[in-house]
Amino acid sequence: MKINENYLKLEQSYLFTNIGRKVSAYQAEHPDKKIIRLGIGDVTLPLCPAVIDAMHAAVTEMGKAETFRGYGPEQGYDFLRNAVRDYYAQRGVQLKSEEIFISDGAKSDIGNILDLFSADNTVLIPDPVYPVYVDTNIMAGRKILYMDANEKNGFLPLPDPAVKADIIYLCSPNNPTGAVYNRQQLKAWVDYALDCGAVLLFDAAYECFIHDPALPRSIFEIEGARRCAIEFCSFSKTAGFTGTRCGYTVVPEELEFEGASLNKFWLRRQTTKFNGVPYIVQRGAAAVFTPEGQEQIHKNIEYYMENARAIAGAMRNLGIWFTGGENSPYIWLKCPGGRSSWEYFDYLLEEKNIVGTPGAGFGKNGEGFFRLTAFGSREATLEAIERLSK
Amino acid sequence: MKINENYLKLEQSYLFTNIGRKVSAYQAEHPDKKIIRLGIGDVTLPLCPAVIDAMHAAVTEMGKAETFRGYGPEQGYDFLRNAVRDYYAQRGVQLKSEEIFISDGAKSDIGNILDLFSADNTVLIPDPVYPVYVDTNIMAGRKILYMDANEKNGFLPLPDPAVKADIIYLCSPNNPTGAVYNRQQLKAWVDYALDCGAVLLFDAAYECFIHDPALPRSIFEIEGARRCAIEFCSFSKTAGFTGTRCGYTVVPEELEFEGASLNKFWLRRQTTKFNGVPYIVQRGAAAVFTPEGQEQIHKNIEYYMENARAIAGAMRNLGIWFTGGENSPYIWLKCPGGRSSWEYFDYLLEEKNIVGTPGAGFGKNGEGFFRLTAFGSREATLEAIERLSK
């Protein structure tokens, strides 16, 4: 049997291993120091009561013969697909339920969508980047081009007409930089994709953190996107589902390449290699869209965003250049004093007892930058700010 | 963008669509007739109380800050990996927890495991077959060879030394035929795989229906299998998880090809393209392995197996040749009177008001055969037997 040799080309990422090792070593030497972790990319608030109630009810249903559910539709139950459709409609984006595929999370679908595309495509990926975009394409042996996200373009690269690509990744609000594309910038990407005959893979996992009504929360707010884009979204950050696992992927019916419908391809992929999201989890996800659910999750989002604004305010006071923090839970800052990412990591750990994430771990353009997140507790966040400001 | 043209080679399966259409048409014309469905491949008994209690407790945990769980390990929580390890150990199969990967079901993993293998491999698949084995390889553009399962070999094909393959699928107890390989037969497959340098993909989704202690329930009961086999298993049929979604895949540490460890490859694939099974579901699955859970699921399995034995007994009385029904929830029968699969389907529907599944839908060797399942209620099963026996 011949292995997929592309796997041998993957680089091991030691980013979080190295962070953990350094933090443990420091803590062992200084057991009295209270370390604050602002590097965390996971949510910390529990699931909201509407979700909990809906999941308890669904668990009870699964225990009774009259209400037990076996295999469900691979693409998700209508009650949830319709709820997602209506959520988009509230923002003026008209989708059909058949264009919405319920998944076990954006990460799975962002990886698996590549099944639909030939290995003989060129991929365009921003740097710095969420590593999954890169690794999944290395696994498939595709040629990867990088576009520079940097201080000059505010970490929001725009299309370069001289570069031709087939598959383009955009993430807005961005992980790790927190930068958010405006409508005009996304329009430039849609026009470029339509011009190249490329597909845009739009990662909207952080859309719920956008508060500015002028900023687009879906690629489908942009004219023409239905002919070139697929959107990935998730309940992970919206409603604290990182350990509960639910997301959705939108594949418009108009999306055709070489006469083939990607919506039909994806349906075939999912019905062949996936068996749907647990009924209990889908009921929990549907509760996110009820009036109580919306009120409760917005309270949680607001909690994180107050943290983000507090960190952003501190950066401004300290005269540190940064992106994010306004419409994103991430604050991406330029390491003061010309420090490298890891130098700044060591400085923060040793001098301020604060842990963040070195930007260099997200790509070469991340060097000299640093990521803080808003997912900590209010108390820890405010204490970290106080330490930073001293 | 260039699509994956292999998707264009997939054949649409109209098997269950055609069955549904015929049943609806008959019912519309004969609204007074009570149709019994013995074609169902889904479980019908609700989740057992131990699982329900564990999931309620886990939902409650997710609603409180102190016990909330965010991202878990992609390969599953230790509490569940260890429980699966101990389950194997009870049958004398020693596994490490690190060799067990918790998944959202066998179907997903059987599809996704192919990521690890070059497209330039030859695949050997039995006919008749669970269609997922075929379609996932067509999607990847692999060359497929079929091995004949038929009345002569009891639907248990053995290796043909003249045929060389790289990836071999075995399913025992088999879906759709219910046939079960014995130890000696599986040993022949393991020896052949080791000899060819092939990987065996062993689908053990129905292992819990094996009551005969002489029959192997895991490929890892066979000497040498740790160097050539991957095993897929599921809580779907074992514990009624078809709508709850949990399974596990065993990739031994010794499994190496071209010096690469498939265990490490699979870990990399899962950490890159998957984010784990919901915490709540993993707690439910772990409860299956508690003493109460085991007692409760065995009661359910026994319920289905009484149905299976009743159907098998009726076949014997009617002098109909069949496989399965003893150590499997499927009964695969030779259509009496030389009828084709669909002729027998029409006969059963129209004359006996019983719905089953035409064997022709599972491959060319399924023609002239028919699948009945034990997943109906006792009452419906016994009434169907009475109708058949008249």
Boltz contact constraints between the chains, C-beta under 6 A:
constraints:
  - contact:
      token1: [A, 1]
      token2: [B, 121]
      max_distance: 6.0
  - contact:
      token1: [A, 1]
      token2: [B, 166]
      max_distance: 6.0
  - contact:
      token1: [A, 1]
      token2: [B, 198]
      max_distance: 6.0
  - contact:
      token1: [A, 1]
      token2: [B, 199]
      max_distance: 6.0
  - contact:
      token1: [A, 1]
      token2: [B, 257]
      max_distance: 6.0
  - contact:
      token1: [A, 2]
      token2: [B, 118]
      max_distance: 6.0
  - contact:
      token1: [A, 2]
      token2: [B, 120]
      max_distance: 6.0
  - contact:
      token1: [A, 2]
      token2: [B, 121]
      max_distance: 6.0
  - contact:
      token1: [A, 3]
      token2: [B, 257]
      max_distance: 6.0
  - contact:
      token1: [A, 3]
      token2: [B, 258]
      max_distance: 6.0
  - contact:
      token1: [A, 3]
      token2: [B, 260]
      max_distance: 6.0
  - contact:
      token1: [A, 4]
      token2: [B, 116]
      max_distance: 6.0
  - contact:
      token1: [A, 4]
      token2: [B, 117]
      max_distance: 6.0
  - contact:
      token1: [A, 4]
      token2: [B, 118]
      max_distance: 6.0
  - contact:
      token1: [A, 7]
      token2: [B, 265]
      max_distance: 6.0
  - contact:
      token1: [A, 42]
      token2: [B, 70]
      max_distance: 6.0
  - contact:
      token1: [A, 42]
      token2: [B, 71]
      max_distance: 6.0
  - contact:
      token1: [A, 43]
      token2: [B, 70]
      max_distance: 6.0
  - contact:
      token1: [A, 46]
      token2: [B, 63]
      max_distance: 6.0
  - contact:
      token1: [A, 46]
      token2: [B, 64]
      max_distance: 6.0
  - contact:
      token1: [A, 46]
      token2: [B, 65]
      max_distance: 6.0
  - contact:
      token1: [A, 46]
      token2: [B, 68]
      max_distance: 6.0
  - contact:
      token1: [A, 47]
      token2: [B, 62]
      max_distance: 6.0
  - contact:
      token1: [A, 47]
      token2: [B, 63]
      max_distance: 6.0
  - contact:
      token1: [A, 52]
      token2: [B, 59]
      max_distance: 6.0
  - contact:
      token1: [A, 52]
      token2: [B, 63]
      max_distance: 6.0
  - contact:
      token1: [A, 55]
      token2: [B, 59]
      max_distance: 6.0
  - contact:
      token1: [A, 56]
      token2: [B, 59]
      max_distance: 6.0
  - contact:
      token1: [A, 59]
      token2: [B, 52]
      max_distance: 6.0
  - contact:
      token1: [A, 59]
      token2: [B, 55]
      max_distance: 6.0
  - contact:
      token1: [A, 59]
      token2: [B, 56]
      max_distance: 6.0
  - contact:
      token1: [A, 62]
      token2: [B, 47]
      max_distance: 6.0
  - contact:
      token1: [A, 63]
      token2: [B, 46]
      max_distance: 6.0
  - contact:
      token1: [A, 63]
      token2: [B, 47]
      max_distance: 6.0
  - contact:
      token1: [A, 63]
      token2: [B, 52]
      max_distance: 6.0
  - contact:
      token1: [A, 64]
      token2: [B, 46]
      max_distance: 6.0
  - contact:
      token1: [A, 65]
      token2: [B, 46]
      max_distance: 6.0
  - contact:
      token1: [A, 68]
      token2: [B, 46]
      max_distance: 6.0
  - contact:
      token1: [A, 69]
      token2: [B, 243]
      max_distance: 6.0
  - contact:
      token1: [A, 70]
      token2: [B, 42]
      max_distance: 6.0
  - contact:
      token1: [A, 70]
      token2: [B, 43]
      max_distance: 6.0
  - contact:
      token1: [A, 70]
      token2: [B, 242]
      max_distance: 6.0
  - contact:
      token1: [A, 70]
      token2: [B, 243]
      max_distance: 6.0
  - contact:
      token1: [A, 71]
      token2: [B, 42]
      max_distance: 6.0
  - contact:
      token1: [A, 71]
      token2: [B, 242]
      max_distance: 6.0
  - contact:
      token1: [A, 72]
      token2: [B, 243]
      max_distance: 6.0
  - contact:
      token1: [A, 104]
      token2: [B, 104]
      max_distance: 6.0
  - contact:
      token1: [A, 105]
      token2: [B, 275]
      max_distance: 6.0
  - contact:
      token1: [A, 107]
      token2: [B, 275]
      max_distance: 6.0
  - contact:
      token1: [A, 108]
      token2: [B, 274]
      max_distance: 6.0
  - contact:
      token1: [A, 111]
      token2: [B, 273]
      max_distance: 6.0
  - contact:
      token1: [A, 116]
      token2: [B, 4]
      max_distance: 6.0
  - contact:
      token1: [A, 117]
      token2: [B, 4]
      max_distance: 6.0
  - contact:
      token1: [A, 118]
      token2: [B, 2]
      max_distance: 6.0
  - contact:
      token1: [A, 118]
      token2: [B, 4]
      max_distance: 6.0
  - contact:
      token1: [A, 120]
      token2: [B, 2]
      max_distance: 6.0
  - contact:
      token1: [A, 121]
      token2: [B, 1]
      max_distance: 6.0
  - contact:
      token1: [A, 121]
      token2: [B, 2]
      max_distance: 6.0
  - contact:
      token1: [A, 135]
      token2: [B, 272]
      max_distance: 6.0
  - contact:
      token1: [A, 166]
      token2: [B, 1]
      max_distance: 6.0
  - contact:
      token1: [A, 198]
      token2: [B, 1]
      max_distance: 6.0
  - contact:
      token1: [A, 199]
      token2: [B, 1]
      max_distance: 6.0
  - contact:
      token1: [A, 242]
      token2: [B, 70]
      max_distance: 6.0
  - contact:
      token1: [A, 242]
      token2: [B, 71]
      max_distance: 6.0
  - contact:
      token1: [A, 243]
      token2: [B, 69]
      max_distance: 6.0
  - contact:
      token1: [A, 243]
      token2: [B, 70]
      max_distance: 6.0
  - contact:
      token1: [A, 243]
      token2: [B, 72]
      max_distance: 6.0
  - contact:
      token1: [A, 243]
      token2: [B, 279]
      max_distance: 6.0
  - contact:
      token1: [A, 244]
      token2: [B, 278]
      max_distance: 6.0
  - contact:
      token1: [A, 245]
      token2: [B, 278]
      max_distance: 6.0
  - contact:
      token1: [A, 257]
      token2: [B, 1]
      max_distance: 6.0
  - contact:
      token1: [A, 257]
      token2: [B, 3]
      max_distance: 6.0
  - contact:
      token1: [A, 258]
      token2: [B, 3]
      max_distance: 6.0
  - contact:
      token1: [A, 260]
      token2: [B, 3]
      max_distance: 6.0
  - contact:
      token1: [A, 265]
      token2: [B, 7]
      max_distance: 6.0
  - contact:
      token1: [A, 272]
      token2: [B, 135]
      max_distance: 6.0
  - contact:
      token1: [A, 273]
      token2: [B, 111]
      max_distance: 6.0
  - contact:
      token1: [A, 274]
      token2: [B, 108]
      max_distance: 6.0
  - contact:
      token1: [A, 275]
      token2: [B, 105]
      max_distance: 6.0
  - contact:
      token1: [A, 275]
      token2: [B, 107]
      max_distance: 6.0
  - contact:
      token1: [A, 278]
      token2: [B, 244]
      max_distance: 6.0
  - contact:
      token1: [A, 278]
      token2: [B, 245]
      max_distance: 6.0
  - contact:
      token1: [A, 278]
      token2: [B, 281]
      max_distance: 6.0
  - contact:
      token1: [A, 279]
      token2: [B, 243]
      max_distance: 6.0
  - contact:
      token1: [A, 281]
      token2: [B, 278]
      max_distance: 6.0
